[in-house]
Every structure is written in structure tokens, then in C-alpha cells.
């Protein structure tokens, strides 16, 4: 039997025919290894370039890093958590380029005719090309893994690392805190753990799965179009469409559903490995990995089915299968129109309203959709004559998709905004500490708090219900719109806005996030996130009751920062300044600084007074940072002593210290300070610090 050959720049390739023939095809070859070797010889420079990129981004950076300052450990951890830009770029771009390269012959009718005349089935040709690209793609990855071995420790403890996504929970002072509030939580020693072989293996598997997924979609892109340039665009489209639709859905939902929380839809990370990486970090979770590998296999199988139907006369065409023209045009138009709408909305909005109107968003969609549709149609059809009946049908399909999407996301047809958990079903509620300029912490106590007491849970749900009800009631519109300090309509003092909050009216339009996370007794969870103006918080009866709740006070005590973490204390103003203008000559009494032992006793007494204190009016705790307001701002007038506690492990406190303001209600603490002969001096020196 005669052999068939294709002459290329790399020399002739000879495919030996084996087995029985059916027409002009051999049915006995599952994979053509000569074809695999031919593609490897033809495309090996791409593998060399990939190796150079990875080696420079990896081992070279590690060798040049400063070991004395833990820079090398930090660099390695960023690499193995897939935060290294070089690594991530390779995992995305290399599979795209490799898939297009191995099927680049589809750009030429003559080359397609030669390749398809070989005594091989279409399936064998497809598998041979895919395997060759896969080998070339993973040689640099293997080389990089081997060269990183000298930089990691032995052992495999890091193999089951939990990742670095925003859904993690860290521990501060023995109390778990949501990582969305304390992004860098945890101790320094935990963050600087030297990666081991388990970390390296976990990263290799994760990166391989990402590359396989991107590669399979890029192979599909190369089959759907016979044009190399269009294949690159289609590859970007197929790989980006799921993350893009996900991001757009989140943005639109957050715009139109008041209270929408990203945590509501974080379960769809399994839809794309890059989504999983962004949301959960470089974790190695078995089921998502199995899903990604299985989907990749299905995509490759579908690509092979399409390749078998590929007609040689379509080589070089912008679109080789007419059905794809409809899908690509509709999806690209939809994503592009939404992006233009978001752009115009952001340009037209001069402030960040709590409940904005989105006319500019829809205006941008309406203006952008026809333009993007025409441009995409021209690119895919390869002609400027796109105003046809077929184009009209495709635009109609876009309108149907847009109508369905916006009806589901822009209107509360599911009752999402009004949904509240039943009080009896709540096992635990987590919400952030509002870092307002209020006593006792003056905005320096970060983190979040977890409440399990029945009374505290009821107070949290009451606040949640109040926000939901007021958001729908027109009489409270001034609390949800900027630039109004006159209060809401009505005569009730309970309905007043920040006019009831002396000293804070200048900050009333500051926005704050109130995130509710409920863990139900059934094991499920519920999340809501609200942007609120400070004037709303200052006029909220429910928030007033919450901050006076014993469970709330206990959860926001100094104990949760860890008494053992307190190393010292000193007098301080609201900004954390502990120095006097003229140094020691300004001191008129004994040294008021305390070491660890006295400072920890000090903190315990403050907690005892704080937790047993009578209910406090929220307005009387709101501080003004203006020194001239000391006689008009009730909180500054009540403040007797300002103290800064220095912590050995600041946790989520970026400064490593926390301010504490003491008023006359702290009777035990005041008596203790008097017994030590420090009270009068601390009061007078605090006044000097506050007024300097």
C-alpha cells in the first residue's frame, strides 16, 4: 500500500497506512504517532518560549529574592497560590496559542486537502493534533516544577491547602472572623510558612486542570473557524464568556437588588476553573477538579465530532458552522452592550448612591447593542453586507436573551429583597463591626462578630427587617438618598435622620456596608449586604437596640482581641497620636504608660464596665474629629480619657493598636486608676492631646 506525505517546512511527513481501508481512510490507527512527532518538531519553539517565561517568572525570581526578609518565601507562596502573573498568563495564553497552532492548517484549503487525503481517519488526525499540543504545552510546566523542587521543603502538608479566596474564615484572638472583613487575618507565622512539596504538587495539578480546560475550549474555537485571526478571537470569547457572564450577572444584580450579596451565588465557582481560583484560591477540591476534567473531555469529544463534519471548502472561512455565528454574535453583543451600559452609568454617576437610578445603564445598552452587533457580524461574516434577514433574526435572538436576563436580574420577581430568615431557624448571625467614629473604639476596632445568643439574634434580625421595610417606604427616602440632613417626612422623632446625631452631620453621607450572614439550624446559610448612609445608622432604632444588646457588647469587647496580645497602653488622641508637642515638659504628673500586666488588667476592667453599662444613646457616642467641636459634640464632651492599646498580634487591625475612649460610666476602671494615682493626670493629659 502506498504511503501519503505532506511536505512542510519541517520536512516530509510519512504516514504508514495500517489495517483495512474504507475508501481512502485507514481504520486501524487510533493515534498517528508520526503525526504527533511531526507537530512536535514543527511547534517546539513555542514550548521553548513557554519554558523561558516560566523559568524567569519562577526559579529566577526565587533565586534573586532576599532570603533575609522572607521575600523568597513570599514569592514562592504567591507562585504556588497562582498569584504569579507570569504563571497565570502562561496557563491562559499558552493553551490558546497551542490549540490554534496545531490546527493552523484549517486556514488553507490546499493544506486541508493534503492533510485530509492522508490514510487516517478524521478522529485519528484530531487525536494526534490534540496530543501533540498537549505534550508541548506541559513540557514547560514539568520543567518548571522540577526546577522549583530545591526551593521547597520536604513533606506534603501543603497539599490540602484551603486556598486564599475571600470565603475563608480566619481566627483572631481565639475568635473566628470573616475574611471579607479581615482580609489578611491570621498570624505572621502562618502567612510566612515555607511551601513544601505538597504545595508544589497541589499547584501543578491545579495549573494542569486550568490549562486543560482552556486548551479544550481553544481547540473547539479552532474547529469552529478556519481563520487563524478569528480563531484567536473565538478562543478568547469561549474562555471568557462564562467568567464575563458571571461578573455581569453579579454587577447587574448588585445594581438592581438592594441587599444583594455576592455570597449568594458563590456556589457556581465550578462553572470555570478560573472562577474557582478567583473565589476560593489555589485549593485542591476533588469534586470541582473532577467536573473540570470531565467537562474538558466532553468539549474535546464535541470538537472531534465537529471536526469529522468539517468540509474542506470551508477552510479559511471566518465561521465554519453556521449555528456558531448565531451563538457568538448574540453572546458578544450582549456582553459588549452591558459593558457599555456599565461604563456610561459609571461616568454619569458623580456619587455612590445607596439606591441609584439606572436609566444611564439601559441607555448605554440601547446605544451600544446595535453598534456591537453590526461590528461582530461584519467580523464573523467577513463582509460589510450584514443587513440581511439572517442578521435580523440574530438581533431578535439577542433581544430575547436581553429581555429574559434583565427580567430575572433587574426586577425582584423571586422576592429576594423582602426575604428574611425565621428567627427560630437562625443558629448564628455574623455581621461586621461598623467602624464608625463612635465610642469606645473611634473606628479602630476592625473585624467581625458572631452572635449566638437568642436575644442578640433577635436584635440582628430586627435591624435587618427595619432596613428592608424602610427601603420600600417613601417616607424614609431621605435616609437612602444623599445630600439631605433635614430628616424624613412625618412628626415622629423616631423617624428623624441625622438631625438627631449632633456632631456627625458633616459625615452623614458617608456610606457603610452592613453584611448579614445567617447560619441556619438546618445547615444552610443566607447572606445579604446593604450599603447604608451614616445618617441612616444614626437614626435607626433597631441599630440603637443592637449596640446596647449584652451579646453585642460582649462580642465587641477587648477580650476578642485577646488579653494576652496586649503588650502596653498609653494615652492617645482619636488619631492614635501619643506624643505631646513639647515632649515631657507637657506632662504634669506621673508616667501614665503601662506595661503588659497592668495594661491587660486595665483592659479587663474596661470590658467589665462596658458590658454592665446602662443603655447608651447612639448620638452621644458619635465623635467629631474637629478639635473645635469639643464643646458642641456630646461624645467629645463626655470623653475623659483616651487610651491606645498596643497588640503583639494585631490580627485584622492594620495599625496593631486600638483606641479606647473612657467616659464617666466606667466606674470600676476610674476607681482603679484613682487607686494608682493616675486618674487626674490621664484626664488632663488627654485634654492636651485632644486639643493640640
C-alpha positions in Angstrom: 0.0 0.0 0.0 1.4 3.4 -1.0 2.2 6.0 1.6 0.9 9.6 1.6 3.0 12.6 2.5 2.6 16.3 3.3 5.7 18.5 2.6 6.1 21.2 5.2 8.9 23.4 6.3 9.9 20.7 8.8 10.4 18.1 6.1 8.1 15.4 4.7 5.9 13.5 7.0 5.1 9.9 6.0 2.1 8.2 7.4 2.2 4.4 7.0 -1.2 3.0 6.2 -2.2 0.2 8.5 -5.2 -2.1 8.7 -8.1 -2.3 6.4 -9.1 0.6 4.2 -12.5 2.1 3.9 -12.5 4.3 0.8 -9.4 6.4 1.4 -9.1 6.0 5.1 -7.3 3.6 7.4 -9.5 2.4 10.2 -6.7 0.7 12.2 -4.9 3.8 13.7 -6.3 5.4 16.8 -3.4 7.9 17.1 -0.8 8.6 14.4 2.5 8.9 16.3 4.3 10.1 13.2 1.8 13.0 13.0 2.4 13.6 16.7 6.2 13.7 16.2 5.7 15.9 13.1 3.7 18.5 15.1 6.2 18.4 18.0 9.1 19.1 15.5 7.1 21.9 13.9 5.9 23.7 17.1 8.8 23.1 19.5 9.9 26.8 19.5 6.6 27.6 21.3 7.4 25.2 24.0 10.9 26.8 24.4 9.4 30.3 24.7 6.9 29.0 27.3 9.7 27.4 29.3 11.7 30.6 29.3 8.6 32.6 30.6 8.0 30.2 33.4 11.7 29.8 34.4 12.1 33.6 34.5 8.9 34.0 36.5 9.7 31.2 38.9 13.2 29.9 39.8 15.0 33.1 38.6 12.7 35.3 40.7 13.1 32.9 43.7 17.0 33.0 43.4 17.1 36.8 43.2 14.7 37.3 46.2 16.1 38.4 49.5 16.1 35.5 51.9 16.8 37.6 55.0 13.4 39.5 54.7 11.3 36.4 53.8 10.9 37.8 50.2 11.7 34.4 48.8 9.1 32.7 50.9 6.6 35.3 49.9 7.5 34.9 46.2 7.2 31.1 46.4 3.8 31.3 48.1 2.5 33.7 45.5 3.7 31.4 42.8 2.1 28.3 44.3 -1.1 30.1 45.1 -1.3 31.0 41.4 -0.9 34.7 42.1 2.2 35.0 40.0 1.3 36.9 36.8 3.8 35.0 34.6 2.4 31.6 35.7 -1.2 32.7 35.3 -0.6 34.3 31.9 1.0 31.1 30.7 -1.9 28.9 31.9 -4.3 31.1 29.9 -2.4 32.2 26.8 -0.3 29.2 26.1 -3.2 26.7 25.7 -5.0 29.2 23.4 -2.0 29.7 21.1 -1.1 26.0 21.1 -4.6 24.9 20.1 -4.7 27.4 17.3 -1.2 26.4 16.2 -1.8 22.6 15.9 -4.9 23.3 13.8 -3.5 26.2 11.8 -3.7 24.2 8.6 -7.5 24.8 8.6 -6.7 28.3 7.4 -5.7 27.0 4.0 -7.9 24.9 1.6 -4.8 23.4 0.0 -3.3 22.3 3.3 -6.6 20.9 4.5 -6.9 18.9 1.3 -3.4 17.4 1.7 -3.9 16.6 5.4 -7.3 15.0 4.9 -6.0 12.9 2.0 -3.7 11.0 4.4 -4.7 7.4 5.1 -6.0 8.4 8.5 -9.5 8.8 9.9 -10.6 12.3 11.0 -10.7 11.0 14.5 -7.1 9.8 14.3 -6.0 13.2 12.9 -7.8 15.1 15.6 -6.4 13.0 18.5 -2.9 13.2 17.1 -3.1 17.0 16.9 -4.5 17.3 20.4 -1.9 15.0 21.9 0.9 16.8 20.2 -0.3 20.2 21.5 -0.9 18.7 25.0 2.7 17.4 25.2 4.2 20.7 24.0 2.1 22.6 26.5 3.0 20.5 29.5 6.8 20.2 28.9 7.4 23.7 30.3 5.1 23.0 33.2 7.0 19.8 34.2 10.4 21.6 33.7 9.3 24.4 36.0 8.0 22.0 38.7 11.3 20.2 38.7 13.4 23.4 38.9 11.2 24.6 41.9 12.0 21.5 43.9 15.2 22.9 45.5 13.2 25.9 46.9 10.5 23.9 48.8 10.7 21.8 51.9 10.1 18.1 52.1 6.7 16.8 53.1 3.2 17.1 51.8 1.3 19.1 54.5 0.5 21.9 51.9 -1.2 19.5 49.5 -4.7 20.1 51.0 -4.2 23.8 51.4 -7.5 25.7 51.8 -6.6 28.4 49.3 -6.7 32.2 49.7 -10.2 33.1 48.4 -12.5 35.6 50.0 -14.7 33.0 51.5 -12.2 31.8 54.1 -12.5 32.3 57.9 -9.5 33.3 60.0 -9.0 33.4 63.7 -8.2 36.4 65.8 -7.6 36.1 69.5 -9.4 32.8 69.5 -12.4 34.2 67.8 -13.3 33.4 64.2 -13.6 36.4 61.9 -14.9 36.6 58.4 -12.1 37.1 55.9 -14.2 39.6 53.9 -13.7 41.9 56.8 -10.1 40.9 57.9 -8.6 40.1 54.5 -5.1 39.5 55.9 -6.1 37.8 59.1 -4.1 35.1 60.8 -0.7 35.3 62.4 2.5 36.3 60.7 4.0 32.9 61.2 1.1 31.3 59.4 1.4 33.6 56.5 5.2 33.0 56.2 5.1 29.2 56.2 7.7 27.9 53.8 6.0 26.0 51.0 6.6 22.2 50.8 6.4 19.6 48.1 2.7 19.2 48.8 2.2 22.9 47.9 4.1 22.3 44.7 2.1 19.2 43.8 -1.1 20.9 44.5 -0.2 23.9 42.3 0.9 21.5 39.5 -2.4 19.7 39.5 -4.4 22.9 39.7 -2.5 24.6 37.0 -2.7 21.5 34.8 -6.5 21.4 35.2 -6.8 25.1 34.3 -4.6 24.6 31.2 -6.6 21.5 30.1 -9.9 23.4 30.4 -8.6 26.4 28.4 -6.9 24.1 25.9 -10.1 22.2 25.2 -12.1 25.3 24.6 -9.4 26.7 22.4 -9.4 23.5 20.3 -13.2 24.0 19.9 -12.5 27.5 18.8 -10.0 26.4 16.2 -12.6 24.0 14.7 -15.4 26.5 14.7 -13.5 28.9 12.5 -11.0 28.3 9.7 -9.3 31.7 10.0 -6.4 31.9 12.4 -7.1 35.5 13.4 -10.8 34.8 14.1 -9.8 31.6 15.9 -7.9 33.7 18.4 -10.9 36.0 19.0 -13.2 33.0 19.3 -10.8 31.3 21.7 -10.9 34.4 23.9 -14.7 34.5 23.6 -15.2 30.9 24.6 -12.8 31.1 27.5 -14.0 34.4 28.8 -17.8 34.1 28.2 -18.5 32.2 31.5 -16.5 34.5 33.7 -17.8 37.5 31.8 -21.4 36.5 32.2 -20.8 35.7 35.8 -19.3 39.1 36.5 -22.0 40.9 34.6 -24.7 39.0 36.5 -23.1 40.0 39.8 -22.8 43.6 38.8 -26.4 43.9 37.5 -27.8 42.0 40.5 -25.9 44.3 42.9 -27.2 47.3 41.0 -30.8 46.4 41.0 -31.4 44.1 44.0 -30.9 46.1 47.2 -29.2 43.9 49.7 -27.7 41.5 47.1 -24.7 39.6 48.4 -22.0 38.1 46.3 -22.0 35.1 48.7 -25.5 34.3 47.4 -24.1 32.9 44.1 -20.6 31.8 45.1 -21.6 28.2 44.6 -21.2 28.4 40.9 -17.4 28.5 41.0 -17.5 25.0 39.5 -18.5 26.6 36.1 -15.0 27.6 35.3 -11.6 26.8 36.9 -10.6 30.5 36.8 -13.7 31.4 38.7 -12.9 28.7 41.3 -9.3 30.1 41.5 -10.6 33.7 42.0 -13.3 32.8 44.5 -11.6 30.0 46.5 -7.9 30.5 46.0 -5.4 27.7 45.0 -7.3 25.0 46.8 -7.5 21.4 45.6 -11.1 20.3 46.0 -11.8 16.9 44.4 -15.3 17.4 43.0 -14.6 20.7 41.2 -11.4 19.1 39.7 -13.4 16.1 38.5 -16.0 18.4 37.0 -13.4 20.5 35.2 -11.7 17.4 33.8 -15.0 15.8 32.7 -16.2 19.0 31.0 -12.8 19.3 29.2 -13.2 15.7 27.9 -16.7 16.4 26.7 -15.6 19.6 25.0 -12.8 17.7 23.2 -15.2 15.0 22.2 -17.7 17.6 20.8 -14.8 19.2 19.0 -13.8 15.9 17.4 -17.4 15.3 16.3 -17.4 18.7 14.6 -14.0 18.1 13.0 -15.4 14.9 11.4 -18.0 17.1 9.8 -15.6 19.7 8.7 -15.8 20.4 5.0 -12.6 21.3 3.1 -14.2 24.1 1.2 -14.8 25.9 4.5 -11.1 26.2 5.2 -10.2 29.8 5.8 -13.8 30.8 6.4 -14.5 33.1 9.4 -17.2 30.6 10.6 -17.2 27.0 9.5 -20.5 26.1 11.2 -23.5 28.4 10.6 -25.0 27.7 14.0 -22.0 29.2 15.8 -22.5 32.5 14.0 -25.8 33.0 15.9 -24.3 32.0 19.3 -21.2 34.1 19.0 -23.0 37.2 17.7 -25.7 37.1 20.4 -23.4 36.5 23.3 -20.7 39.0 22.2 -23.4 41.7 21.6 -25.0 41.0 25.0 -21.7 41.2 26.9 -20.5 44.3 25.0 -23.8 46.2 25.3 -23.8 45.5 29.1 -20.2 46.7 29.4 -21.1 49.9 27.6 -24.1 50.4 29.8 -22.0 50.0 32.9 -19.4 52.4 31.5 -21.9 55.1 30.8 -23.5 54.5 34.2 -20.2 55.0 36.0 -19.4 58.1 34.0 -22.8 59.7 34.6 -22.8 58.9 38.4 -21.0 61.6 40.3 -21.6 59.8 43.7 -22.2 56.4 45.0 -25.9 56.4 46.0 -27.4 53.7 48.1 -30.4 53.1 45.8 -29.4 54.6 42.5 -31.5 55.1 39.4 -30.1 53.2 36.4 -31.5 55.0 33.4 -28.0 55.6 32.1 -27.2 51.8 32.2 -30.2 51.0 29.9 -29.3 54.0 27.7 -25.8 52.5 27.2 -27.2 49.1 26.5 -29.7 50.5 23.9 -27.0 52.6 22.2 -24.2 50.0 22.3 -26.1 46.9 21.2 -26.7 47.8 17.6 -23.2 49.1 17.1 -21.5 46.0 18.6 -23.9 43.7 16.8 -23.0 45.2 13.4 -19.3 45.1 14.1 -19.3 41.5 15.3 -21.5 40.4 12.4 -19.0 42.0 9.9 -16.1 40.2 11.6 -17.7 36.8 11.7 -19.3 37.0 8.2 -16.3 38.6 6.6 -18.4 41.2 4.8 -20.0 44.6 5.3 -23.3 43.4 3.9 -24.8 42.3 7.2 -28.2 43.9 7.0 -30.0 40.7 5.9 -32.9 38.7 7.1 -30.4 36.4 8.9 -29.0 39.3 10.8 -32.4 40.5 11.8 -33.1 37.0 13.3 -29.9 37.1 15.2 -30.6 40.5 16.6 -34.1 39.2 17.6 -32.4 36.4 19.5 -30.3 39.0 21.3 -33.4 40.9 22.3 -35.0 37.7 23.6 -31.8 36.9 25.7 -31.6 40.5 27.0 -35.3 40.6 27.9 -35.0 37.3 29.8 -31.8 38.3 31.6 -33.0 41.7 32.7 -36.4 40.5 33.8 -34.6 38.0 36.1 -32.0 40.4 37.4 -33.5 43.9 37.4 -36.8 43.0 39.0 -37.4 41.2 42.3 -39.6 38.5 40.8 -38.3 36.0 43.3 -38.9 38.1 46.4 -35.1 38.3 47.2 -35.2 41.8 48.7 -38.0 41.0 51.1 -36.9 37.6 52.2 -35.9 37.3 55.9 -35.0 34.2 57.9 -37.3 32.9 60.5 -36.0 33.8 64.0 -36.5 30.2 65.2 -34.4 28.9 62.3 -31.3 31.0 63.0 -28.4 29.3 64.7 -25.8 32.1 64.3 -25.5 35.5 62.8 -22.3 37.2 61.6 -22.0 40.9 60.8 -19.1 43.3 60.6 -18.2 45.8 63.2 -19.3 49.2 61.9 -16.0 51.2 62.1 -17.9 54.5 62.9 -16.2 57.3 64.8 -18.1 56.3 67.9 -17.1 55.5 71.5 -15.4 53.5 72.8 -13.2 52.5 69.8 -13.5 55.5 67.4 -13.4 53.4 64.3 -10.2 51.4 65.2 -11.8 48.1 66.1 -12.0 46.1 62.9 -13.1 42.6 62.1 -16.5 40.9 62.5 -18.6 39.4 65.2 -20.6 36.2 65.6 -23.7 36.2 67.7 -25.5 33.1 69.0 -27.5 34.4 72.0 -31.2 34.3 71.2 -31.7 37.9 72.2 -28.8 39.0 70.1 -30.1 37.1 67.1 -33.5 38.7 67.5 -31.8 42.2 67.6 -29.9 41.4 64.4 -33.0 40.2 62.6 -34.9 43.2 63.8 -32.2 45.5 62.3 -32.4 43.5 59.0 -36.2 43.8 58.9 -36.0 47.5 59.6 -33.7 48.1 56.6 -35.9 46.0 54.3 -39.1 47.8 55.4 -37.7 51.3 55.3 -36.2 50.8 51.9 -39.7 50.3 50.5 -41.3 53.1 52.4 -41.3 56.5 50.6 -41.3 58.4 53.9 -37.8 57.2 54.6 -36.4 58.1 51.1 -34.2 60.9 52.6 -32.3 58.2 54.5 -31.5 56.4 51.2 -30.6 59.4 49.1 -27.6 61.7 49.6 -27.4 65.4 50.5 -30.4 65.6 52.9 -30.0 66.3 56.6 -33.5 67.5 57.2 -34.9 64.2 58.1 -37.8 62.2 56.7 -41.3 63.3 56.4 -43.5 62.9 59.5 -43.5 64.3 63.0 -42.2 61.2 64.8 -38.8 61.8 66.4 -38.1 58.1 65.8 -38.2 58.8 62.1 -35.7 61.7 62.2 -32.5 61.4 60.2 -29.1 62.6 61.3 -30.5 65.8 62.7 -30.7 63.6 65.8 -26.9 62.9 65.6 -25.1 66.2 66.7 -21.5 66.4 65.6 -21.8 63.9 62.7 -24.0 65.8 60.2 -20.9 66.6 58.1 -20.3 62.9 57.6 -23.9 61.8 57.2 -23.5 60.9 53.5 -20.6 58.5 54.2 -21.5 55.0 53.1 -21.0 51.9 55.2 -21.5 48.2 54.4 -23.8 46.1 56.6 -23.3 42.5 55.8 -25.7 39.9 57.3 -24.6 36.3 57.3 -27.0 33.8 58.9 -26.2 30.2 59.6 -29.4 28.2 59.9 -30.0 25.2 62.2 -30.6 23.1 59.0 -27.0 23.8 57.9 -27.9 26.2 55.1 -26.9 29.9 55.1 -28.3 33.2 54.0 -26.4 36.4 53.1 -27.4 40.0 52.5 -25.2 43.1 52.0 -26.5 46.6 52.4 -24.9 49.9 51.6 -26.2 52.5 54.2 -25.6 56.1 54.8 -24.3 57.1 58.1 -27.4 59.2 58.7 -29.4 56.0 58.5 -27.3 54.3 61.1 -27.6 57.4 63.4 -31.4 57.4 63.2 -32.0 53.6 63.4 -33.9 52.5 66.5 -33.0 48.9 65.7 -29.3 49.7 65.5 -29.6 51.6 68.8 -31.0 48.5 70.4 -28.4 46.2 68.8 -25.4 48.2 70.2 -26.9 48.1 73.7 -27.5 44.3 73.5 -25.4 42.4 76.1 -24.4 39.8 73.5 -23.3 42.5 71.1 -21.2 44.3 73.7 -19.5 41.0 74.8 -18.7 40.2 71.1 -17.1 43.7 70.7 -15.1 43.7 73.9 -11.3 43.8 74.1 -11.4 40.2 75.1 -11.9 39.2 71.5 -8.6 40.8 70.5 -7.0 38.6 73.2 -5.9 40.0 76.5 -2.6 38.1 76.1 -2.0 40.1 72.9 -2.0 43.4 74.8 1.6 44.5 75.3 1.2 48.0 76.6 -1.0 51.1 76.8 -0.5 54.8 76.5 -2.6 58.0 76.3 -3.8 58.7 72.8 -6.0 61.1 70.8 -8.5 60.0 68.2 -5.8 59.6 65.6 -3.6 57.4 67.7 -1.1 60.2 68.5 0.6 59.6 71.8 3.2 62.4 71.7 3.0 65.9 73.2 4.1 69.0 71.2 6.8 69.9 73.8 7.7 66.4 74.9 8.0 65.5 78.6 7.7 69.1 79.8 4.0 68.9 78.9 3.5 66.1 81.4 2.3 67.4 84.8 2.2 64.1 86.7 3.4 60.5 86.8 4.0 58.4 83.7 0.7 57.1 82.6 2.0 54.4 80.2 1.5 50.8 81.3 3.3 47.6 80.7 1.7 44.3 79.6 0.5 43.2 83.1 -1.2 46.5 84.1 -2.5 47.1 80.5 -4.2 43.7 80.5 -5.8 44.3 83.9 -6.8 47.7 82.5 -8.5 46.1 79.5 -10.4 43.5 81.7 -11.8 46.3 83.9 -12.9 48.3 80.8 -14.7 45.2 79.5 -16.5 44.7 82.8 -17.7 48.3 82.8 -18.6 48.2 79.1 -20.7 45.1 79.4 -22.5 46.3 82.5 -23.1 49.8 81.3 -26.7 51.2 81.1 -28.2 51.7 77.6 -26.4 54.4 75.8 -27.9 56.8 73.2 -26.1 56.3 69.9 -25.9 60.0 69.2 -24.0 60.5 72.4 -21.3 58.1 71.3 -20.7 59.7 67.8 -17.3 61.5 67.9 -16.3 64.6 65.9 -12.6 64.7 64.8 -12.8 68.5 64.8 -11.0 69.9 68.0 -13.2 73.0 67.9 -16.3 70.7 68.4 -15.3 69.7 71.9 -18.0 71.8 73.4 -20.7 71.0 70.8 -20.1 67.4 70.2 -21.6 65.3 73.1 -19.2 62.4 72.7 -16.1 64.6 72.8 -17.5 66.4 75.8 -18.2 63.1 77.6 -14.7 61.6 76.8 -12.5 61.7 79.8 -9.5 59.5 78.9 -8.2 58.3 75.5 -6.1 55.2 75.6 -4.2 53.3 72.9 -3.6 49.5 73.4 -0.6 48.1 71.5 -1.1 44.5 70.4 1.6 41.9 69.7 -0.6 40.3 67.0 -2.8 43.0 65.5 -4.9 40.4 63.6 -7.1 42.4 61.2 -6.1 45.7 62.9 -3.7 47.2 60.3 -2.1 49.6 62.8 -1.6 46.9 65.5 -3.3 49.1 68.1 -6.8 50.0 69.2 -8.1 53.3 70.6 -10.4 53.2 73.6 -12.4 56.1 74.9 -13.3 56.2 78.6 -16.3 58.1 80.0 -17.7 58.6 83.5 -19.8 55.4 83.2 -16.6 53.3 83.6 -16.8 53.4 87.4 -14.7 50.4 88.2 -11.9 51.4 85.8 -11.9 55.0 87.1 -11.7 53.8 90.7 -8.7 51.6 89.8 -6.9 54.5 88.1 -7.6 56.7 91.2 -6.1 54.0 93.4 -3.0 54.0 91.3 -2.8 57.8 91.4 -3.2 58.1 87.6 -6.7 59.3 87.0 -6.3 63.1 87.3 -3.1 63.1 85.2 -4.7 60.9 82.5 -7.7 63.2 82.3 -5.7 66.4 82.0 -3.2 64.9 79.5 -5.9 63.5 77.3 -7.4 67.1 77.1 -4.0 68.3 75.9 -3.7 65.6 73.3 -7.2 66.2 72.0 -6.8 69.9 71.7 -3.2 70.2 70.4 
